[in-house]
Amino acid sequence: MSELPASVRLALWVTTAWRGELSTSDALRRSFPDVDHVAGDLARLDVWRDLGERALFVALPRPGDLSRMPRGSASGSAHAAATGECVFVAGLGGLLVPTLTEFGPEGDIGLRVDWTAYDADPVPRHRMEMLDLRQVERDLLERLRDHVRAFESVGGAPWGHAARAEAEAAVDTGLWGLPDDTPGRALRVMALAANASQLAHHASSLSALGSGGLDAVTAGRRDVLLRTLAGDADAALADATNIAVMALAGWRPA
């Protein structure tokens, strides 16, 4: 998959399609150019559109923090928290949660995304419109500075040259394949948040991590910090995406 969660891409492209500029099938194709098979309860998208929905929002929850997704069934919330993402509509209420799996023989592995629909409560429009991009960016930058200081205070020198090279190779510094009229300011915040999240998620599995005097206690503390960093970055990514969605839907100026 690309550097963005599947739900982020789906939210932007489907909102664009709901303006009448694309079919749902075109929106799905543009959302997942690097996925071999997309299936599931995707007919729900046309139902929501036909019932008047014009904005498809995204949430990037995690176990213990469902604050940015609508209230719904226990099964839907658990699935979204486990996968770390979902899309939802605010007016009618409802979720779509992806499950990403690999298939095929070794050497010819494909990727599929299956979407499952769940009922959820509507979200008041003012709750979405109160999001402010400047504040999202300001909060993200402040949290990133806090994390830098926290990592420095933990100490140790866990990342050698090989680990750093592996981390940098995993990060794509640009966002590609999104709707052309996605607001540029929102894209800037999305890129910063996506890269921070990607690095945090990837760092815990670095093959070169553990060199340079990193003991078990320091490793544990850094792991907690990485999870917190990922959560903060994902929250900013979801908020910036939803601000872009509202601009694409015509709810607010770009």
N, C-alpha and C positions, 0 to 999 in steps of 0.2 A: 504494500500500500504506500501511498504518498505520505508526505509529512503532516497532512491534516486528517483528523478523524473522519470516518465515512459520514457521520451525521452532520458535520460542518458543511461538507460539500453538498450533501443532499438538501440541506436547508436553503442554501444560497441558490442552487439551480432550480429547485421546485418553486421557490418564491418567484423567481424570474419567469418560470413557465406559467404560473398562475396569473401573470399579467396578460396572457394570451399570446406571448411571443414564441413559445415552444410547446410541443406536445410533452406529455408525461414521459413517454418513451425516450424522447430526445434528452430531456432533463436527466433521466437515469443514465443514459449513455455518457453524457458529459460529466456527470458526477463521478463515474467509476470507469474511466478509460483503462485503468490498470487492473481491473477485476474481471475474471473469466466468466463468472456466472452470478447473476443477481436475481433473487427470487423472494417469495414470501407474500406477506399481506399488503402488497404495494397498490392493490386496487383501492385501498383506503385513501390514497392521495387524491384520486379523482372524486371520490365521495365527498371528501372535505372541501375540495374546490367547488363542486356543484352545490354544496350547501352554504357557500359564501365565504369560506376561509381564503385569505389572501397572503398570509404570512406563515411560514413554517419555521418554528424556532428550534433551537438546539440546547441541550443540557449535557454536561460532562460530569456526572456524579461519581462518587466513590463510596465504598462502604463507610457508613458513619456520617456522610455528608450528602444529603439529598436536597439541600436548601434551594438549588436552582432549577429543580424539576417540579412539575405539578404533582399534587397529591393524587394518589391512585391506588390500584390494587397492590397487595403485598407482593404478588408474583411479578408484576410489571416493574415495581421499584427494585426488587431484588435482581431481576435480570439486567436492568439498566445500570445498577451499581456494579454488578459483576463485569459487565462489558465496558463500563466507563463512559457510555454515551447513549443518547437517544434523541429523537426529534419529537416535537409536539405541536399541537394547535391550541391557541389560547381561547378562541371563542366557543367552540363546541366541546373541547376537551378530548384528549386522546393521545396515545403514544405509539411510536414505532421504534422498536429496539433492534439493532443489528447483532447478528452472530457471525463472526468471521471464522472460516475454517479453510484448511488446505486439503487438496485432494489430488489423486493421481499417483503414479509410480515414482520411485526415486529417480531424479534426473528430469522429470517432466511434471513438476508440481504446479498445480493451478490454485487460484484463490477464489472463494465464493463468499458472498454476503447474503444471508437470509434474514428477512425482516419480520418481526412478530408484532402484531397490534395488541394493544391493551387499552382498556378504558382508563380515563383520568379526569380529574376535575378541570373545569375551565379556569383560566388565569385572567384576572382583571386586566384590561388593557393598560390602565395607568401604571400597573406594576412593571410592565415591560417598558413603557414610555419614559419612566423615571430614570432609566439607565442613561448615564452621561459619559461620553467617550473620553473627555478630558480627565474625568475622575477615575475611570477605569485605567487609563494609561498612567496617571499619577500614582495610583495605588500599586500598580504592578511594578513600576520603577522603584518605589519605596520598599516593597517587599523583596525585590531582587537585591537591593543594597543591604537589607537586613540579613538575607541569606548569605551574602558574601561575608559579612562580619561574623555570622554564626559559624560558617565553615572555617574561617581563620581561627576562631577561638577554640574549635575542637582540636586543632593541631594535627600533626602527622604529615607525612608526605606520600600519599598513597598513589599518586598518578605519575608514573614515569613517562618517558617520551612515547613509548608504544601505546600506552593507555590514552594519552592525549590525542595522538594521531587517529586512533580508532574512534574516539568520541567525535572529533572534527569531521571524519569521513562520514559519520552517520547523520550529520545535520545538513539539511538542505536549506540554504539561507534565503531562498525565494519561495513565493507561493505561486503555483502555476495552475492553469486550467480552471480559473474561476470566472464568473460572469464579468464581462468587460466594464460594466457600469457599477461594479462594487466600489463603494466610496474609498478613495485612496487613504484617507486618515484611518479608517477602520482597518484596512489591509495592513497598514504599518504596525498597528497594535496587535493584530492577529499574528503577523509574522514574528514579532518579538515573543509573544506568549507561546506560539507553537514551537519555536526553537528552544525556548527554556524548558518547556514540557518534554520535548523529545530528548533533550540532553539528560534531563533528570531521570526519565524512564530508562534510558539506555545505560546510564552510568553504573547502575547496580549490577549489570551483566558484563561489564568490561572484562575481557580476558586478562588484561594486564593489571587489573586492580588487585592490590594486595602486596605490591612491591614497595620498596622504599620505607619500610618501618611502620606499616599500618597494622596495629594490633587489633584483637577482637573487639575490645571496648570501643576504640575509635571507629572501627568499621560499623559497629552498631549505631553509634551516634550519627555518623554520616548517612547511614541508611534512613534514619528517621528524618534528617534534614532533607534528603533527596525526595522522600515521599511528600513532605510538606511543600517543598518547592514545586513539585509536579502539580499538587493540588491548587496552589496559588496561580500557577501559570494556566492550568486548565480552566479555572474560574474566569480569568481575564479573557481567555480565548473564547469561551462561551458568550460572555457579555459583549465583547467586540463583534462577534458574529451576529448576535441578535440585533445589535444596533445597525449593522449593515443590512440585515434582513428587513428591518423596519423602513430603511431608506429605499430598498428595492421595491417594497410593497407600497410605497407612497404614503406611509404613516408619518414620516418626518422628512425634513430636507436632508439631502445628501451632504 
